[in-house]
Amino acid sequence: MRKKTSVFKSNILDLGPMDFSLFGGLSEEDIKQQLASRDKFYDKFLLFDKTKNYTLEEYMKIRNVIGRDILFNDGIYQQFHYKFPNNYGTSVVRGSHTQGFWEVATTKFTDKVPNNPLPKKKRLRNKQLKKYGSTLSVISDPKRFKQFTDVEKYMAGLLVTHLLPV
């Protein structure tokens, strides 16, 4: 008997990131230019950058600070997590669900960070997360900005506004 082989042909083209300039958003050239002219002051607060390749140890440190895994989605093109000294931060995302705009959510980090890294076994990890909770919580509705400089102004306002201890 002969084995039947199946061949699947896909007519779907992978177009990559969508050009949102047609819909009022930003083109990829605009994004590259904005990211190149970012203010280096905020790099010291940068906790996670999707474009960087982290080692497993670095990712585990980031995961312990955030308290959960960072979701990687094909529709997200840029993703940054910032943590400020006053335990506030921002999550900056740009992707297909944001129509090409920068979407910023204000986050708050708690002090209930476990001393030990999260266990590898799911049951023990869930038990620890239930005890301590996620160390990161979103405290505002997302805001959309067209320019990354507006995102930096928002982060500057967050640094100045919440200088009281949390």
C-alpha positions, 0 to 999 in steps of 0.5 A: 500500500502506498502512503498518502501524502498531503501537500498544503499550499497557502496563497496567503502572503505574509505582508509583515507590519501593516502601514497604518499611514493610510488610516491616520496612523504612522508609517514604518519610516516614521516609527524608525525615525521616532525610535532613533530620536528617543530620549536616552534619559528614559533608558535607565528606567527601561525594564523590557524591550521587545526588540532585544534578545534576552538570555534566560537569566535576564528574562527570569529577572524581568519576570520576577519583577513583573510577577508574570510572563510577558506575552509575545503576540505577532500583532505587537511590533514594539513593546516597552515596560518602564519602571520608575523609582517611585514604583510607578511605570508605563507599558508602551505598546504599538501594534495592529490592535493600536492602529499604529499609534503608541498606546500607553498604560500607567502601571504600579509595582507593589512591594510584595516581590518574592525573594525567590524566583518563580518555581518552574512547576506550574502548581507551585508557581500558581501557589506563589502568585496567589500568595504574593499576587502579580507585582504589576497592575495597570491603574489607568486606561490606555492612552494613545499618542501619535508621537513618541515625544508625547509618550515621553512627556506623559512619562515625565508627568508621571515621574513628577506627579507621583513623587510621594512614597507608595 
